[in-house]
Amino acid sequence: MGMGRVLNATVSSALVLGLAVAGCGSSSSTSSSTQAGRTSHASSSQQTGTGADTTATSSRSKEHVPTVTIKVSSPAYRGAGAIHVRYTCDGADASLPLQWSTIPKGIAELVLFVTDFNEKPQGGETFFSWAVAGLHPTLRGLAGGTLPAGAIVGRNSFGQSRYSVCPPKGGGVHHFLVVLYALPHSVSAQPGFAANALLKTVTHAAEYSGLSGFAYKRG
């Protein structure tokens, strides 16, 4: 299977299982089990009456997932293909250029994350290559290697307040997710914010999201 097809499958799985928007660091097997449990519970609720239905509805309301309506892409990779070396630590490690579709009305702030789907930090949290808050909803993308005024950069999983795509050498192909969240109110993030904490906040607050992805393998 080609690299693009592998990443497309990864992105699809992330959407279905909620890995890209949950921000809880769960493994795919755990997410799959949780999803199966929810399906079983919903089926049981329908058979046992109104009381169980109310419980199921209450449970679902606590697990808010933003509607995926924003199309995200980049000239640095085609579809879900390999990213250009310039945007990795084997090149300039410049932040990748991005474009996205029109943001729905009523949005106050955009927040962007780039995560390494294959890298699993100690403690099971998400591995961040980039985390940016404070993006204005009128933006339609980002230029490569730069950020607009007002953008607030958080700490990535390398402990740096910057962008860096740098998987381990000899570790095979790594698949990266680019996730954009559209929030109805500002999260008031501070420079150097903790990416995992903010991801959990915006996942529950965001009304809409967009998802894209790319791959990279170091020699």
PyMOL commands that set and color helices and strands:
alter all, ss='L'
color gray80, all
select helices_A, chain A and resi 3-17+19-22+28-48+50-61+85-87+195-205
alter helices_A, ss='H'
color red, helices_A
select strands_A, chain A and resi 67-70+72-73+98-100+109-116+127-135+141-142+152-153+174-183+208-216
alter strands_A, ss='S'
color yellow, strands_A
deselect
rebuild
show_as cartoon
